[in-house]
Amino acid sequence: MSFHDSVAIVTGGARGIGAATALKLARNGAKIAIFDMNNSMAAETVEKVRNLGSDGRFFSVDVTSREQVEEAVEKTMSEFGKIDILINNAGVLKDYLIDDMTEEAWDSVINVNLKGSFLCAQSAQKYMKKQQYGKIVMVSSLAATGTKGRVNYSSAKAGIQGMTKSLSIELGSFGINVNAVAPGFIDTEMSNVSKASAKNRGIKDFDAFKKSFINSNPIQRVGRPEDVANVISFLASSEADYVTGQVIYVSGSPVT
Ligand code: NAI
């Protein structure tokens, strides 16, 4: 799979699934623009991209800010000349059972995951339309199917699936494909956030919960960032030219 001469924006690319995706794309020739708020980790990922022989830039962006997103998309255009790929990966968790779910926890999770994906897609597709080519890959979650203590997050991730399908219909005739991955339990820093807030969603023993997840998973393990990056990379490539509006679960299990 070659991304030679391609330019990819990866939101939340400083670490975890986003960093694994940035490196996977860079390894296959893509130039990478990372949009993230974690400046030090983003700089490390850009360094790794450059060590792979590709070009990388970091833009300090809060994806909930239209101004910051638009400015960074414009800078990506002026630095690299085009935008072929947008990976809408930035996300956060703020887990609480419904009685304790504050408006702040609702708003911030909806804003980063859902509104952030909308703002980045809206801004990048303008340039993709002019090019008559683009690949947008959203990052949903297994949580879209319903999860205790995550009414904010599962609403955002289900919303991303709706956004994916609607945008695929709207943008298909411009040569733009829009698809999503929906990861299951992936070992990243976010899993540590999840562990720290497990009690907020009624999980007393997170390690026992993880063990029972693994035991009931057909592949018998949690996922790695690279498992997700591999599928994102396919959807971002021209090998997926006739695939659009799809959600691929990367969860080691069938989703019914
Ligand atoms: P992570 O917490 O390791 O990485 C998330 C990245 O997003 C970080 O670099 C963070 O700085 C960045 N970010 C957060 N808020 C931002 C904002 N407002 N603007 C710009 N960047 C921001 O998480 P992980 O696990 O790599 O998650 C990546 C995506 O995958 C997220 O959308 C997450 O919801 C999704 N996901 C993760 C799963 C998991 O088990 N780890 C499962 C299902 C989905």
Residues whose N, C-alpha, C, O or C-beta is under 5 A from the ligand:
A	BS01	NAI	G12 G13 A14 R15 G16 I17 G18 F35 D36 M37 N38 V61 D62 V63 T64 N89 A90 G91 V92 V112 V139 S140 S141 L142 P183 G184 F185 I186 T188 E189 M190 S191
